[in-house]
Structures are given as C-alpha cells and as structure tokens.
C-alpha cells in the first residue's frame, strides 16, 4: 500500500515536517519562541490566532518548513479540518501544552477526515495528500477507524447493492476476517422461529433472514442487535417519494453493530461478542402485511400492526427476544427507528433509552469524551397504556401520535424485560451536510461511545 493509499492518513516515514498544535491561550508564548522567519511570515501575512486556523511556516530560504494549528475546545473537529487544509507531505505532530493530553482525540479527528465514498472508480477523489507519522496512539485507534469506515460504507451503498443477501455477505466477510462463527436463519426456519422478521420481509424479491455471529471466549457477554431494513418503502402505508429517498439508510442499525463488531474484534477486546442482524426489505406485493394485521413473534406475543411503516421494531422484537435468552451482561441495539427521535433531538444527537440509569449515565459520560454525543430520553411507563389499546393484541405503534420515540422503545422493552441491562439507540445514521470529519452521507452515531463503554467493561 502506498503512502497515498493509507486509509487513515497515518504513515511510517523517516522524516517529516513539524505540525505544531498550539492551544490558543498559549499562542503568545509559542510565537515569542518561534523561529524568526516564521514570526516574520505570521506578522506580515496578518495571521490571527483563531480557533482551527492553520498556517504554513517558511524557513530562512522561503521554503515550507513547518505548520501551526490553533486549538481551542473542539480538538477532534479542528484536527479534522486541518487534515483537509494541511499542505501535502508527511507531518510530525508536535503537541504543545494541554494539547499533549488530547493526542487521542486529535488523531481521531485526522483519521475520521480521511473517509470518502464513491461507487465510480474513475471518479473517486484522491486520499488527502497530507499524512501524519504513525504513533502508538494512532495505531491504537486503527480498529475504531476501521469499524467507522465499515459502518459508513454499508449505509452509503444503494439498496440494490445492499439487499438482505448482500447484508448477509457483509456479515460473512466480517466473520471470515476475524475467525467468528456465523449462522443464518432463513426460509421455513425463519418463518417458524422468527415470524415477525418473516412477515416484514416476505413481500420482497430477496427474502428476509437473520444473521447470528459469535466471537470471543472470555470476558463479559456483550450482545449487539442492529435493525437491517435494507430499503423501506413503508409497505402498504407507503411513504411519500421525498420520505423514501434516503431509505437505503434504514439498515443503519445493522451497519452500526457490524462496524462496532469490527472495532471490538480488531482491537481484541476481552469480551464474548454476539451480533444479531435481522435483515429484510419492506416492499409491496400481494404478500405484504396490512394495517391491523395480527402477527406472531418469536416471544409468543401477538402484535397488531399499527402501521406497516413501523416495521423496524417488528424485526427487532424477534431478534431481541433471542438475545435475552442468554442473559447477556450488556444488550445494545441500534436502529434508525423513529422520526420522532429526530424531532426531539435533531439529526445529529441519537436518542438513548436504557433500563439501567447507571449504565446510561456511564454511556453519556463516555460519549462526551469521544465527541460522540447521545442523549437519554425516558422509558415513560404511563405511555405503556397506548400499546395496550389494540383490539386484539399488543399494538406495534400505540394509539397516540405523540411521544413516538418513547412508545417505540417501550414496545421493544416488552421483548427485553425491565431487568436486562439494555441500551436502545435510535439514530439518524446520516449526515445531511458535510462538516470536517463528518462527510455527507452514512455516519456512525453512538458507535464510538458504545465502543468506549464496552472497552471499559472488557478491562
């Protein structure tokens, strides 16, 4: 692999120019000690020490010799912006003052900025020309960056290239890379064992399936469940065209757990990992489920279909029921589940629901340290009554149009129980616009935070 092809922007090289990373409050002291050509250039060019500003610095011959980045309170994203604006070549980070304590976040920002996605091989943009010298810190981030790339790639794939069968292949490829065991439930076995998954996906050209991957023999039992609706038309409650445009991302929950699994396995965390991915396309045919159909679930609970566009929770119901049978130490599900969560928190902050307040608080604290925000919403018990308002069974949507993210989480809790150490993340999985380190398109949201939590559990 050539230097230009390094996916994370880190290389091994014998020499590199210094990239000085200077906290704004320490700028006057740094400038006073800078080489005369650098001070002269900064003065004559009118450089101002503002947040995230980067400047090249000449030597006595006028050649580029170094660069300086002004750091304030967003090290991840200021470093990501610097990765785009830094002149081509190899660079050695030189961390001044408190920047030395932020090395991990700075290297994370640089790595996140390297990502691009384009299915046209001839049109793919060149990787960023500026590269940082690899260090133990950047190497330790490699698994997490690899998992983030996988998550983004899977979400960005068009639905005709990311069918339930393709999602199964992605699971198989991941299992093969790390020696994990993979079982897939499909056909008659799925229909009898996971009837809700079968009902959701039976109308599509590519039939539904459930992937069950296991890895690791020591440590806490961690189970991850990811919603894998590879395209969501809304079913008979069909979505309007604008609402359907981004529905290739409705398998974002599956992408998150597979990316998280890659990070865990690549890092060799001491955990017993199980990953469940229910995969289906919510299509329309003569076999589609209908509003107010009453369907079976793996848990034996009858569910009344409140809306065929609320299909993701039906997939998760069966997968979560299977997950709790082993009583894992931590059960986490990711899903692009409700528009209500986006209304409550916007597109950039995933909604978090949890049975255990201590675990939720721990995750929120970890999320801050990883610049990967999540925010807890309540499992508000009084709203349980809306789910019991069906005429024949548990309603999948409830009778109220309000609090949709909460009632969806309460519905899932019916299949998890109140005692399980369970985290439910309702994520957007998509950047509507590009920002440094966060390109437009598929995005890992909450992945770094959960990785950090699991790392702490692994010891």
C-alpha positions as CSV (number, residue, x, y, z in Angstrom):
1,X,0.0,0.0,0.0
2,X,1.5,3.4,-1.0
3,X,1.5,6.4,1.2
4,X,-1.3,8.0,-0.8
5,X,-3.5,4.9,-0.2
6,X,-3.3,4.8,3.6
7,X,-6.9,4.8,4.6
8,X,-6.4,6.5,8.0
9,X,-3.9,9.1,6.9
10,X,-1.0,7.8,9.1
11,X,2.3,6.6,7.6
12,X,5.7,5.4,8.6
13,X,8.4,7.7,7.3
14,X,12.0,8.6,8.2
15,X,11.4,12.4,8.1
16,X,8.5,14.8,8.3
17,X,7.8,18.5,8.8
18,X,6.6,19.5,12.3
19,X,2.9,20.3,12.6
20,X,2.7,22.5,15.8
21,X,-0.6,22.2,17.6
22,X,-0.9,25.1,19.9
23,X,-3.7,25.9,22.3
24,X,-5.0,29.4,21.8
25,X,-4.2,30.5,25.3
26,X,-0.5,29.5,24.8
27,X,-0.2,31.2,21.4
28,X,1.7,34.4,22.7
29,X,4.4,32.2,24.4
30,X,4.7,29.9,21.4
31,X,5.0,32.8,19.0
32,X,7.7,34.5,21.1
33,X,9.9,31.4,20.9
34,X,9.2,30.7,17.2
35,X,12.0,30.9,14.6
36,X,12.5,34.4,13.1
37,X,11.3,33.5,9.6
38,X,8.1,32.0,11.0
39,X,7.4,35.1,13.2
40,X,8.1,37.4,10.3
41,X,5.8,35.5,8.0
42,X,2.9,35.3,10.5
43,X,3.2,39.1,11.2
44,X,3.4,40.1,7.5
45,X,0.5,37.8,6.5
46,X,-1.8,39.1,9.2
47,X,-2.3,35.7,10.7
48,X,-4.8,35.7,13.6
49,X,-4.8,33.0,16.2
50,X,-8.4,32.0,15.8
51,X,-10.0,28.6,16.6
52,X,-8.9,26.0,14.0
53,X,-6.7,28.3,12.0
54,X,-3.7,26.7,10.2
55,X,-0.7,28.4,8.7
56,X,2.3,27.1,6.8
57,X,5.7,28.4,8.1
58,X,8.7,29.1,6.0
59,X,12.4,28.6,6.7
60,X,15.1,31.2,6.0
61,X,15.1,30.3,2.3
62,X,11.4,30.7,2.0
63,X,10.6,27.0,1.7
64,X,7.8,25.4,3.6
65,X,9.4,24.1,6.8
66,X,6.5,23.6,9.3
67,X,2.9,24.4,10.1
68,X,0.9,25.6,13.1
69,X,-2.7,24.8,14.1
70,X,-4.6,26.9,16.7
71,X,-6.5,24.6,19.1
72,X,-9.5,25.6,21.2
73,X,-12.2,23.4,22.6
74,X,-13.1,21.0,19.7
75,X,-9.9,19.0,19.1
76,X,-11.5,16.3,17.1
77,X,-13.1,18.5,14.5
78,X,-10.4,21.2,14.4
79,X,-7.9,18.4,13.6
80,X,-10.3,17.0,11.0
81,X,-10.4,20.4,9.3
82,X,-6.6,20.6,9.4
83,X,-6.4,17.3,7.6
84,X,-8.2,19.0,4.7
85,X,-6.2,22.2,4.7
86,X,-2.7,21.0,5.6
87,X,-0.2,21.2,2.7
88,X,0.8,17.9,1.1
89,X,3.5,15.8,2.6
90,X,4.5,14.0,5.7
91,X,3.9,15.7,9.0
92,X,5.0,15.1,12.6
93,X,2.5,16.4,15.2
94,X,4.2,18.5,17.9
95,X,1.8,18.9,20.8
96,X,2.2,21.9,23.0
97,X,0.8,22.5,26.5
98,X,-2.6,20.9,27.1
99,X,-2.7,19.6,23.5
100,X,-0.4,16.7,24.7
101,X,-3.4,15.4,26.8
102,X,-5.6,15.5,23.7
103,X,-3.5,13.4,21.4
104,X,-6.1,10.6,21.1
105,X,-8.8,13.0,20.1
106,X,-6.6,14.8,17.7
107,X,-5.5,11.6,15.9
108,X,-9.2,10.5,15.8
109,X,-10.1,13.7,14.0
110,X,-7.4,13.3,11.5
111,X,-8.4,9.7,10.8
112,X,-12.1,10.5,10.5
113,X,-11.3,13.1,7.9
114,X,-9.8,10.6,5.5
115,X,-13.1,8.9,4.6
116,X,-14.7,9.2,1.2
117,X,-17.3,7.1,-0.7
118,X,-17.9,6.9,-4.4
119,X,-19.0,3.9,-6.5
120,X,-17.4,5.4,-9.6
121,X,-13.8,4.0,-9.5
122,X,-12.6,6.6,-12.1
123,X,-14.3,9.4,-10.1
124,X,-13.0,8.6,-6.6
125,X,-11.2,11.6,-5.1
126,X,-7.6,11.1,-4.2
127,X,-7.0,10.4,-0.5
128,X,-5.8,13.5,1.4
129,X,-2.2,14.4,0.4
130,X,-1.1,15.3,3.9
131,X,-0.1,12.4,6.1
132,X,0.8,12.1,9.8
133,X,3.6,9.9,11.1
134,X,2.1,6.9,12.8
135,X,2.3,6.6,16.5
136,X,1.2,4.2,19.2
137,X,-1.9,6.3,19.7
138,X,-2.9,6.4,16.1
139,X,-2.2,2.7,15.8
140,X,-4.5,2.0,18.8
141,X,-7.3,4.0,17.0
142,X,-7.0,1.8,13.9
143,X,-9.7,-0.7,14.9
144,X,-12.2,2.1,15.7
145,X,-11.5,3.9,12.5
146,X,-11.9,0.6,10.6
147,X,-15.2,0.0,12.2
148,X,-16.4,3.5,11.4
149,X,-15.4,3.1,7.7
150,X,-17.3,-0.2,7.6
151,X,-20.4,1.4,9.1
152,X,-20.3,4.4,6.7
153,X,-19.7,2.1,3.7
154,X,-22.6,-0.2,4.4
155,X,-25.0,2.7,4.9
156,X,-23.8,4.5,1.7
157,X,-24.4,1.5,-0.5
158,X,-27.5,1.8,-2.7
159,X,-30.4,-0.5,-1.8
160,X,-30.0,-2.6,-5.0
161,X,-26.4,-3.4,-3.9
162,X,-27.2,-3.8,-0.2
163,X,-30.1,-6.3,-0.2
164,X,-30.7,-8.8,2.7
165,X,-28.4,-11.2,0.8
166,X,-25.7,-8.5,0.5
167,X,-26.0,-7.7,4.2
168,X,-25.6,-11.4,4.9
169,X,-22.4,-11.4,2.8
170,X,-21.1,-8.4,4.7
171,X,-21.6,-10.4,7.9
172,X,-19.9,-13.4,6.3
173,X,-16.9,-11.3,5.2
174,X,-16.5,-9.8,8.7
175,X,-16.8,-13.2,10.4
176,X,-14.1,-14.6,8.0
177,X,-11.7,-11.7,8.7
178,X,-11.7,-12.4,12.4
179,X,-12.5,-16.1,12.8
180,X,-16.0,-15.5,14.1
181,X,-18.8,-18.1,13.8
182,X,-21.8,-17.1,11.7
183,X,-25.2,-18.8,11.4
184,X,-28.0,-17.6,9.3
185,X,-31.7,-18.3,9.8
186,X,-33.8,-18.1,6.6
187,X,-36.7,-19.8,4.7
188,X,-39.0,-22.1,6.7
189,X,-36.8,-21.9,9.8
190,X,-37.1,-18.1,9.9
191,X,-40.9,-18.3,9.3
192,X,-41.3,-20.6,12.3
193,X,-38.6,-19.3,14.6
194,X,-38.8,-15.5,13.9
195,X,-42.2,-15.0,12.4
196,X,-42.2,-11.2,12.7
197,X,-39.0,-10.9,10.6
198,X,-40.5,-13.2,8.1
199,X,-43.7,-11.2,7.8
200,X,-41.9,-7.9,7.3
201,X,-39.7,-9.2,4.5
202,X,-41.8,-11.8,2.8
203,X,-43.2,-9.4,0.1
204,X,-39.7,-8.6,-1.2
205,X,-37.8,-10.1,-4.2
206,X,-34.9,-11.0,-1.9
207,X,-36.2,-12.9,1.2
208,X,-35.5,-11.9,4.8
209,X,-33.0,-13.6,7.1
210,X,-31.4,-13.4,10.5
211,X,-27.6,-13.4,10.9
212,X,-26.2,-14.6,14.3
213,X,-22.4,-14.1,14.7
214,X,-20.3,-15.0,17.7
215,X,-16.7,-14.2,18.6
216,X,-14.6,-14.5,21.8
217,X,-14.5,-16.9,24.7
218,X,-13.6,-14.7,27.7
219,X,-15.0,-11.7,29.4
220,X,-18.4,-10.2,29.7
221,X,-21.1,-11.4,27.3
222,X,-22.0,-8.4,25.0
223,X,-24.9,-8.8,22.6
224,X,-25.4,-6.3,19.8
225,X,-28.6,-6.1,17.7
226,X,-29.0,-4.0,14.6
227,X,-32.1,-3.2,12.5
228,X,-31.3,-4.3,9.0
229,X,-34.2,-3.0,6.8
230,X,-32.2,-2.7,3.5
231,X,-35.0,-0.5,2.0
232,X,-38.2,0.8,3.5
233,X,-41.0,1.7,1.1
234,X,-43.3,2.0,4.0
235,X,-45.2,-1.1,2.8
236,X,-48.9,-0.6,2.2
237,X,-48.7,2.6,4.3
238,X,-46.4,3.8,1.6
239,X,-44.1,6.7,2.2
240,X,-44.3,9.8,0.0
241,X,-41.4,10.0,-2.5
242,X,-39.3,12.5,-0.6
243,X,-39.5,10.5,2.5
244,X,-38.4,7.4,0.6
245,X,-35.3,8.9,-0.9
246,X,-32.9,8.1,1.9
247,X,-34.5,4.7,2.9
248,X,-31.4,2.9,1.8
249,X,-30.1,4.0,5.2
250,X,-32.8,2.1,7.1
251,X,-30.3,-0.7,7.6
252,X,-28.1,1.8,9.5
253,X,-28.6,-0.1,12.8
254,X,-27.1,-3.2,11.2
255,X,-24.3,-1.1,9.8
256,X,-23.6,0.2,13.3
257,X,-23.4,-3.2,15.0
258,X,-21.2,-4.6,12.3
259,X,-18.9,-1.6,12.4
260,X,-18.8,-1.9,16.2
261,X,-18.1,-5.6,16.0
262,X,-15.2,-4.9,13.6
263,X,-13.7,-2.4,16.1
264,X,-14.1,-4.9,19.0
265,X,-12.6,-7.8,17.2
266,X,-9.8,-5.9,15.6
267,X,-8.8,-4.5,19.0
268,X,-9.0,-7.9,20.5
269,X,-11.2,-6.8,23.4
270,X,-11.7,-9.5,26.0
271,X,-15.4,-10.0,25.6
272,X,-17.8,-12.7,24.4
273,X,-19.5,-11.0,21.5
274,X,-22.8,-11.9,19.9
275,X,-24.2,-9.9,16.9
276,X,-27.7,-10.4,15.7
277,X,-28.7,-8.7,12.4
278,X,-32.4,-9.2,11.2
279,X,-32.4,-8.3,7.5
280,X,-35.4,-7.6,5.4
281,X,-36.7,-5.2,2.7
282,X,-40.1,-3.6,3.4
283,X,-41.5,-3.9,0.0
284,X,-45.0,-4.1,-1.5
285,X,-46.7,-7.1,-3.1
286,X,-49.7,-9.3,-2.7
287,X,-47.9,-10.8,0.3
288,X,-47.4,-7.5,2.2
289,X,-48.7,-7.2,5.8
290,X,-51.7,-5.0,6.2
291,X,-52.5,-2.4,8.8
292,X,-54.2,-4.0,11.8
293,X,-53.0,-7.5,10.8
294,X,-52.2,-9.5,14.0
295,X,-48.9,-11.3,13.6
296,X,-46.9,-13.8,15.7
297,X,-43.5,-13.1,17.2
298,X,-40.7,-15.2,18.5
299,X,-41.6,-14.3,22.0
300,X,-45.1,-15.8,21.6
301,X,-46.7,-12.3,21.9
302,X,-49.3,-11.4,19.3
303,X,-48.7,-8.0,17.8
304,X,-51.3,-5.8,16.0
305,X,-49.6,-3.9,13.1
306,X,-50.5,-0.3,13.8
307,X,-48.7,0.9,10.7
308,X,-46.8,-1.0,8.1
309,X,-44.1,1.7,8.0
310,X,-43.2,0.9,11.6
311,X,-41.7,-2.4,10.5
312,X,-38.2,-2.0,12.1
313,X,-39.5,-2.6,15.6
314,X,-41.0,-5.9,14.4
315,X,-37.6,-7.1,13.2
316,X,-36.0,-6.0,16.5
317,X,-38.7,-7.7,18.6
318,X,-37.8,-11.2,17.3
319,X,-34.0,-10.5,17.5
320,X,-34.2,-9.0,21.0
321,X,-36.2,-12.0,22.2
322,X,-33.5,-14.3,21.0
323,X,-30.8,-12.1,22.6
324,X,-32.2,-12.1,26.1
325,X,-32.4,-15.9,26.3
326,X,-28.7,-15.9,27.1
327,X,-29.0,-13.1,29.7
328,X,-26.0,-11.0,28.4
329,X,-24.2,-8.6,30.6
330,X,-25.0,-5.9,28.2
331,X,-27.5,-5.8,25.4
332,X,-27.3,-2.9,22.9
333,X,-29.5,-2.3,19.9
334,X,-29.0,0.3,17.2
335,X,-31.9,1.3,14.9
336,X,-32.9,4.1,12.5
337,X,-36.2,3.7,14.2
338,X,-38.3,6.9,14.5
339,X,-38.7,10.3,13.0
340,X,-40.0,11.3,16.5
341,X,-36.4,11.0,17.9
342,X,-35.2,13.4,15.2
343,X,-37.9,15.9,16.1
344,X,-36.9,15.7,19.7
345,X,-33.1,15.8,19.3
346,X,-32.4,16.7,15.7
347,X,-30.4,14.6,13.3
348,X,-27.0,14.8,15.0
349,X,-27.8,13.5,18.5
350,X,-29.1,9.9,18.9
351,X,-31.8,9.2,21.4
352,X,-30.8,6.8,24.1
353,X,-33.2,4.7,26.2
354,X,-32.0,2.4,29.0
355,X,-33.3,0.1,31.7
356,X,-30.4,0.9,34.0
357,X,-29.8,4.6,34.8
358,X,-26.2,4.0,35.9
359,X,-25.3,2.4,32.5
360,X,-27.0,5.2,30.7
361,X,-25.1,7.8,32.7
362,X,-21.8,6.0,32.1
363,X,-22.5,5.9,28.3
364,X,-23.3,9.6,28.2
365,X,-20.1,10.4,30.1
366,X,-18.1,8.2,27.7
367,X,-19.9,9.8,24.7
368,X,-18.6,13.3,25.7
369,X,-15.0,12.1,25.9
370,X,-15.3,10.6,22.4
371,X,-17.1,13.6,20.9
372,X,-19.9,11.2,20.0
373,X,-23.0,12.6,21.7
374,X,-26.0,10.6,22.8
375,X,-28.9,11.9,25.0
376,X,-31.2,9.9,27.2
377,X,-34.9,10.0,26.8
378,X,-37.2,8.4,29.4
379,X,-38.9,5.0,29.2
380,X,-42.0,6.7,30.5
381,X,-44.2,4.0,31.9
382,X,-47.6,5.7,31.7
383,X,-47.3,5.6,27.9
384,X,-47.5,1.8,28.1
385,X,-51.3,2.2,28.0
386,X,-51.1,3.3,24.4
387,X,-49.5,0.0,23.4
388,X,-52.3,-2.0,25.0
389,X,-55.0,-0.2,23.1
390,X,-55.0,-2.6,20.2
391,X,-58.2,-4.5,19.5
392,X,-56.7,-8.0,19.5
393,X,-53.1,-7.8,20.7
394,X,-50.1,-5.6,21.7
395,X,-50.1,-2.6,19.2
396,X,-46.8,-2.0,17.4
397,X,-47.3,1.8,17.3
398,X,-49.8,2.6,20.0
399,X,-52.9,4.8,19.8
400,X,-51.2,8.2,20.3
401,X,-49.3,10.2,17.7
402,X,-47.2,11.8,20.4
403,X,-44.0,10.6,22.1
404,X,-43.3,8.2,19.2
405,X,-39.7,7.5,20.1
406,X,-40.7,6.6,23.6
407,X,-43.6,4.3,22.7
408,X,-41.3,2.6,20.2
409,X,-38.7,2.0,22.9
410,X,-41.5,0.8,25.3
411,X,-42.6,-1.6,22.6
412,X,-39.1,-3.1,22.4
413,X,-38.9,-3.3,26.1
414,X,-41.9,-5.7,26.1
415,X,-39.5,-8.2,24.4
416,X,-36.5,-7.4,26.6
417,X,-38.0,-7.0,30.0
418,X,-37.2,-4.4,32.7
419,X,-34.3,-6.3,34.4
420,X,-32.0,-6.6,31.4
421,X,-29.0,-4.2,31.2
422,X,-30.3,-2.9,27.8
423,X,-29.4,0.2,25.8
424,X,-31.5,1.2,22.8
425,X,-30.1,3.9,20.4
426,X,-32.4,5.5,17.9
427,X,-30.0,7.0,15.4
428,X,-30.2,9.0,12.2
429,X,-27.2,7.3,10.7
430,X,-26.8,10.0,8.1
431,X,-25.2,13.4,7.8
432,X,-27.4,15.8,5.8
433,X,-24.5,18.1,5.0
434,X,-20.7,17.8,5.2
435,X,-18.6,19.1,8.1
436,X,-14.9,18.4,9.0
437,X,-14.6,14.7,9.7
438,X,-18.3,14.1,9.0
439,X,-18.9,13.8,5.3
440,X,-22.4,14.0,3.8
441,X,-23.9,10.5,3.8
442,X,-23.8,7.5,6.0
443,X,-22.5,8.1,9.5
444,X,-21.6,6.2,12.7
445,X,-23.5,7.8,15.5
446,X,-23.0,6.5,19.0
447,X,-20.6,3.8,17.8
448,X,-17.5,5.4,19.4
449,X,-19.4,5.9,22.6
450,X,-20.6,2.3,22.9
451,X,-17.1,1.1,21.9
452,X,-15.7,3.1,24.8
453,X,-18.2,1.7,27.2
454,X,-17.5,-1.9,26.1
455,X,-13.8,-1.2,26.3
456,X,-14.2,-0.2,30.0
457,X,-16.3,-3.4,30.6
458,X,-13.6,-5.5,29.0
459,X,-10.9,-4.1,31.3
